[in-house]
Amino acid sequence: MLREIKELGFDWIELGHGIRLSLMPGIQQMFDAGEIRFSSLHNFCPLPLEVLVASPDCYQLSSIFPKERERAVKQTFQTIDFATRLGAPFVVLHLGEVRMGPITDSLIALIKDGKLLSREYVRKKIRAVKKRESAAPAYLERIRDALRRIVDYAGQKNIRLGIEGRRGYEELPSERELPPLLDEFNSPVLGYWHDFGHIQIKENLSFLDHAEWLRTISSRTFGCHVQDCVWPAQDHQPPFAGNVDLERLVPLLPKNCQFVWEMSPRKKVDEIRRSVALWKERFGE
């Protein structure tokens, strides 16, 4: 798999949250032999032994259950350890979600029915905002407690942590909550990891303006997941295959930003090669 990715023209690779522990010796061997370099690891990597399918949210730092939060912290420590062993400077984190019932997918369904900004859509959205705003503080406090340990551990290992921009309104932190959280920690270890597809979905749902958000958070952005999105919510598409205005948005990111391509495994090699060629043509990288 890693060799196939290299053949597509990628020099650095992010290890995802579906990597089983049994694969790590072979990956380590390739790294030690100088065959591959890693930009980042996506928590949890490797996959917890008891989890059978890729599931970055199998344990949540925001959980109401102390044992689950502790398991999430310990698995994050393990990801940081593997990042150190593999020379990867970044670990990408999900922080959890508010338990409020799924709202994002129901809003997407309304949009598909042509009801964007209908009274039904607006009422459902307002109810969700009120519920989330009242519930979120307790979840964020649990996240802060867990992050204090994780940030300290990552700092000892010289690993930086990117909090990923998420697709769902239920997920934490929101774009309103993230800047104060980063301010509170005020740590060079902790920053933001942008995801073009996820944030485009939020723009399509009228939760934010994609470009405005990037202007707000750009200076704190360590890296990003490069993908496209077909209206309204079909993400993980090859760049330039959807509706994300990459030519307008990419220049808003800092010069030292890590660009990690993240696409559906169902995409064909020719589709990816076409996207790579377009990227090099338009951005010269």
C-alpha positions in Angstrom: 0.0 0.0 0.0 2.7 2.5 1.0 4.7 1.7 -2.2 1.5 2.3 -4.3 1.1 5.7 -2.7 4.7 6.6 -3.4 4.2 5.6 -7.1 1.5 8.2 -7.3 4.1 10.9 -6.5 3.7 11.4 -2.8 6.9 11.7 -0.8 5.3 11.9 2.6 2.4 9.9 3.9 -0.1 10.2 6.8 -0.8 6.9 8.6 -4.5 6.7 9.2 -6.7 5.5 12.0 -7.3 2.1 10.4 -3.7 0.8 10.7 -3.7 -2.5 12.7 -0.9 -3.1 15.2 0.2 -6.2 13.2 1.2 -3.9 10.3 3.4 -1.7 12.3 6.6 -3.9 12.2 6.5 -3.8 8.4 5.9 -0.1 8.3 8.7 0.5 10.8 11.0 -1.6 8.6 10.3 0.5 5.6 10.9 3.7 7.5 14.2 2.4 9.0 15.3 1.4 5.5 14.7 5.0 4.3 11.9 3.9 1.8 9.2 6.1 3.2 8.7 9.3 5.3 5.7 10.1 7.4 4.1 13.6 7.7 1.6 12.7 10.4 -0.3 10.0 12.2 -4.1 10.2 12.6 -5.2 9.2 16.1 -5.7 6.4 17.0 -2.8 4.8 15.2 -2.4 1.9 15.4 -6.0 0.8 15.8 -6.8 -0.4 19.4 -6.6 -4.2 19.5 -10.2 -4.6 20.6 -11.5 -2.4 17.8 -12.0 -4.3 14.6 -12.7 -1.6 12.0 -11.2 1.9 11.4 -12.9 4.1 14.1 -11.2 7.3 15.1 -14.1 8.0 17.5 -14.2 4.6 19.2 -12.9 6.3 22.4 -13.7 10.0 23.0 -11.9 12.5 25.2 -15.2 14.2 25.8 -17.0 11.0 27.0 -19.1 11.2 30.1 -17.5 7.8 31.1 -14.2 8.2 33.0 -12.9 4.8 31.8 -13.5 5.7 28.2 -11.7 9.0 28.6 -8.8 7.3 30.2 -8.6 4.7 27.4 -8.7 7.6 24.8 -5.8 9.3 26.6 -3.7 6.1 26.8 -4.3 5.3 23.1 -3.3 8.8 22.2 -0.1 8.4 24.1 0.6 5.3 22.1 -0.1 7.2 18.8 2.4 9.9 19.9 4.9 7.1 20.7 4.6 5.6 17.2 4.8 9.1 15.7 8.2 9.5 17.5 9.4 6.2 16.3 8.4 6.9 12.7 9.8 10.5 12.6 6.3 12.0 12.0 6.1 15.5 13.5 2.3 15.7 13.8 -0.6 13.7 15.3 -4.1 14.6 14.1 -6.8 14.5 16.8 -10.6 14.2 17.1 -11.8 15.5 20.5 -15.3 14.0 20.7 -18.9 15.2 20.4 -21.9 16.4 22.3 -24.4 13.6 22.9 -27.5 15.3 21.4 -28.8 13.1 18.7 -27.6 13.4 15.1 -28.5 16.7 13.5 -26.0 17.1 10.6 -27.2 14.2 8.5 -30.9 15.2 8.9 -30.0 18.8 7.7 -28.2 17.3 4.8 -31.3 15.2 3.9 -33.4 18.4 4.0 -31.0 20.1 1.6 -31.1 17.2 -0.8 -34.9 17.6 -0.7 -34.5 21.2 -1.8 -35.4 22.6 1.6 -32.2 24.6 2.4 -33.3 27.6 4.6 -36.9 26.5 4.5 -38.8 27.0 7.8 -38.4 23.3 8.6 -34.7 23.6 8.1 -34.3 26.8 10.1 -36.4 25.5 13.0 -34.4 22.2 13.2 -31.1 24.1 13.0 -32.1 26.6 15.7 -33.2 23.8 18.1 -29.9 22.0 17.5 -27.9 25.2 18.2 -29.8 25.8 21.5 -29.3 22.2 22.6 -25.6 22.1 21.7 -24.8 25.5 23.3 -26.4 24.5 26.6 -24.7 21.1 26.7 -21.2 21.8 25.3 -19.5 23.4 28.3 -19.4 20.2 30.3 -18.0 18.3 27.4 -15.4 20.9 26.7 -14.2 20.8 30.4 -13.6 17.1 30.1 -11.7 17.7 26.9 -9.5 20.3 28.6 -8.7 17.9 31.4 -7.6 15.2 29.0 -5.7 17.6 26.7 -3.6 18.9 29.6 -2.0 15.5 29.9 -1.8 14.9 26.2 -0.2 18.2 25.4 2.3 17.7 28.2 3.2 14.2 26.9 3.4 15.4 23.2 5.7 18.3 24.3 8.1 15.8 25.9 8.2 13.8 22.6 8.5 16.9 20.4 5.3 16.1 18.6 2.7 18.7 17.6 -1.0 18.0 17.8 -3.5 19.2 15.2 -7.2 19.4 16.3 -9.1 18.5 13.1 -11.9 20.5 11.8 -14.9 18.2 11.8 -17.8 17.5 9.6 -20.6 17.3 12.1 -22.2 20.1 14.1 -22.4 17.7 17.0 -18.6 17.3 17.1 -16.2 19.2 19.3 -14.8 21.8 19.2 -16.9 24.0 16.9 -15.2 26.8 15.0 -16.5 29.2 17.6 -15.0 27.1 20.5 -11.6 26.3 19.0 -9.8 29.7 19.1 -10.6 30.2 22.9 -9.4 26.6 23.5 -6.1 27.2 21.8 -5.8 30.6 23.6 -6.3 28.8 26.9 -3.5 26.3 26.3 -1.2 28.8 24.6 1.1 26.0 23.6 3.3 25.6 20.5 2.4 21.9 20.7 -1.3 22.5 20.0 -2.8 23.8 16.8 -5.5 23.3 14.1 -5.7 20.8 11.3 -8.0 22.0 8.5 -10.1 19.6 6.5 -11.4 21.1 3.2 -14.2 18.6 2.7 -15.5 18.8 6.3 -15.5 22.6 6.4 -17.1 22.8 3.0 -20.0 20.7 4.3 -20.4 23.1 7.2 -20.5 26.0 4.7 -23.0 24.2 2.6 -25.1 23.8 5.8 -24.8 27.5 6.4 -22.9 27.1 9.7 -19.9 29.2 8.5 -18.0 30.8 5.6 -15.1 28.6 4.6 -12.8 31.5 3.5 -13.6 33.6 6.6 -12.9 30.7 8.9 -9.5 30.1 7.2 -8.6 33.8 7.6 -9.4 33.5 11.3 -7.5 30.3 12.0 -4.7 30.3 9.4 -1.9 31.4 11.7 -2.6 28.5 14.0 -2.9 25.9 11.3 -0.3 23.1 11.3 -1.7 21.1 8.4 -4.7 20.1 6.4 -6.5 17.2 4.8 -6.8 18.0 1.1 -10.0 16.6 -0.4 -13.0 17.9 -2.4 -16.7 17.9 -1.8 -19.6 17.5 -4.2 -22.6 19.5 -3.1 -24.0 19.2 -0.6 -22.0 16.6 1.5 -20.2 14.0 -0.7 -16.7 14.6 0.7 -13.4 12.7 0.3 -13.3 13.4 -3.4 -10.1 14.0 -5.4 -9.1 17.7 -5.5 -10.8 19.6 -8.4 -13.5 17.0 -8.6 -16.1 18.9 -6.5 -17.2 22.3 -5.5 -14.4 23.4 -3.0 -12.8 26.6 -4.4 -9.2 25.4 -3.7 -7.6 28.1 -5.8 -9.1 30.7 -3.5 -8.7 28.8 -0.2 -5.3 27.2 -0.4 -3.4 30.6 -0.5 -5.1 31.5 2.8 -3.1 28.8 4.6 0.4 29.5 6.0 3.5 28.8 3.8 4.7 26.0 6.1 1.3 24.2 6.2 1.4 20.4 5.7 -0.8 19.3 2.8 -2.0 15.8 3.3 -4.3 14.3 0.6 -7.2 12.3 2.1 -9.5 10.6 -0.4 -12.0 7.7 -0.6 -10.2 4.4 -1.1 -12.7 3.7 -3.9 -11.2 6.4 -6.1 -9.3 5.1 -9.1 -5.6 5.6 -9.7 -6.3 7.7 -12.9 -8.6 10.1 -10.9 -5.9 10.6 -8.4 -3.1 11.1 -11.0 -5.3 13.7 -12.7 -5.8 15.6 -9.5 -2.1 15.5 -8.7 -1.3 16.9 -12.1 -3.8 19.7 -11.7 -2.5 20.5 -8.2 1.1 20.9 -9.5 -0.1 23.0 -12.4 -2.0 25.4 -10.2 0.1 25.4 -7.0 3.5 24.3 -8.2 3.9 21.7 -5.5 
